[in-house]
Amino acid sequence: MKEYERFVVWLDYLDSERKRAEGRRIPLNSCVRGPTLDEMVQACKKLNIDAQPEKAFYPKAARRQSGYVSIKKTGRKQQVIMAIAREMSRIRGSQAKKV
């Protein structure tokens, strides 16, 4: 079996507007509404994760524009996704306080 060196984390994994059947991977209370690729990259930088962003179409919803980041494998994928989601929530919270 081929060993891959990177994870792919799609925006749809973190979107509270998606159902589990549509690709959401984490609980609703950890998700953000309408995440953007820039926010995900910013969250990865704060977590010291080297992220390579790409705009693409999510396979389960091929008509909707989405995107993903490719990150080097560190630990379990679910734990990395949860860490990124928590950081994105913090980023959104800090931006809301500035306004």
Secondary structure as a PSIPRED ss2 file (coil, helix, strand):
# PSIPRED VFORMAT (PSIPRED V4.0)

   1 M C   1.000  0.000  0.000
   2 K C   1.000  0.000  0.000
   3 E C   1.000  0.000  0.000
   4 Y C   1.000  0.000  0.000
   5 E C   1.000  0.000  0.000
   6 R E   0.000  0.000  1.000
   7 F E   0.000  0.000  1.000
   8 V E   0.000  0.000  1.000
   9 V E   0.000  0.000  1.000
  10 W E   0.000  0.000  1.000
  11 L H   0.000  1.000  0.000
  12 D H   0.000  1.000  0.000
  13 Y H   0.000  1.000  0.000
  14 L H   0.000  1.000  0.000
  15 D E   0.000  0.000  1.000
  16 S C   1.000  0.000  0.000
  17 E C   1.000  0.000  0.000
  18 R C   1.000  0.000  0.000
  19 K C   1.000  0.000  0.000
  20 R H   0.000  1.000  0.000
  21 A H   0.000  1.000  0.000
  22 E H   0.000  1.000  0.000
  23 G C   1.000  0.000  0.000
  24 R C   1.000  0.000  0.000
  25 R C   1.000  0.000  0.000
  26 I C   1.000  0.000  0.000
  27 P C   1.000  0.000  0.000
  28 L H   0.000  1.000  0.000
  29 N H   0.000  1.000  0.000
  30 S H   0.000  1.000  0.000
  31 C C   1.000  0.000  0.000
  32 V E   0.000  0.000  1.000
  33 R C   1.000  0.000  0.000
  34 G C   1.000  0.000  0.000
  35 P C   1.000  0.000  0.000
  36 T C   1.000  0.000  0.000
  37 L H   0.000  1.000  0.000
  38 D H   0.000  1.000  0.000
  39 E H   0.000  1.000  0.000
  40 M H   0.000  1.000  0.000
  41 V H   0.000  1.000  0.000
  42 Q H   0.000  1.000  0.000
  43 A H   0.000  1.000  0.000
  44 C H   0.000  1.000  0.000
  45 K H   0.000  1.000  0.000
  46 K H   0.000  1.000  0.000
  47 L C   1.000  0.000  0.000
  48 N C   1.000  0.000  0.000
  49 I C   1.000  0.000  0.000
  50 D C   1.000  0.000  0.000
  51 A E   0.000  0.000  1.000
  52 Q E   0.000  0.000  1.000
  53 P E   0.000  0.000  1.000
  54 E E   0.000  0.000  1.000
  55 K E   0.000  0.000  1.000
  56 A E   0.000  0.000  1.000
  57 F E   0.000  0.000  1.000
  58 Y C   1.000  0.000  0.000
  59 P H   0.000  1.000  0.000
  60 K H   0.000  1.000  0.000
  61 A H   0.000  1.000  0.000
  62 A C   1.000  0.000  0.000
  63 R C   1.000  0.000  0.000
  64 R C   1.000  0.000  0.000
  65 Q E   0.000  0.000  1.000
  66 S E   0.000  0.000  1.000
  67 G E   0.000  0.000  1.000
  68 Y E   0.000  0.000  1.000
  69 V E   0.000  0.000  1.000
  70 S E   0.000  0.000  1.000
  71 I E   0.000  0.000  1.000
  72 K E   0.000  0.000  1.000
  73 K C   1.000  0.000  0.000
  74 T C   1.000  0.000  0.000
  75 G C   1.000  0.000  0.000
  76 R C   1.000  0.000  0.000
  77 K H   0.000  1.000  0.000
  78 Q H   0.000  1.000  0.000
  79 Q H   0.000  1.000  0.000
  80 V H   0.000  1.000  0.000
  81 I H   0.000  1.000  0.000
  82 M H   0.000  1.000  0.000
  83 A H   0.000  1.000  0.000
  84 I H   0.000  1.000  0.000
  85 A H   0.000  1.000  0.000
  86 R H   0.000  1.000  0.000
  87 E H   0.000  1.000  0.000
  88 M H   0.000  1.000  0.000
  89 S H   0.000  1.000  0.000
  90 R H   0.000  1.000  0.000
  91 I H   0.000  1.000  0.000
  92 R H   0.000  1.000  0.000
  93 G H   0.000  1.000  0.000
  94 S H   0.000  1.000  0.000
  95 Q H   0.000  1.000  0.000
  96 A H   0.000  1.000  0.000
  97 K H   0.000  1.000  0.000
  98 K H   0.000  1.000  0.000
  99 V C   1.000  0.000  0.000
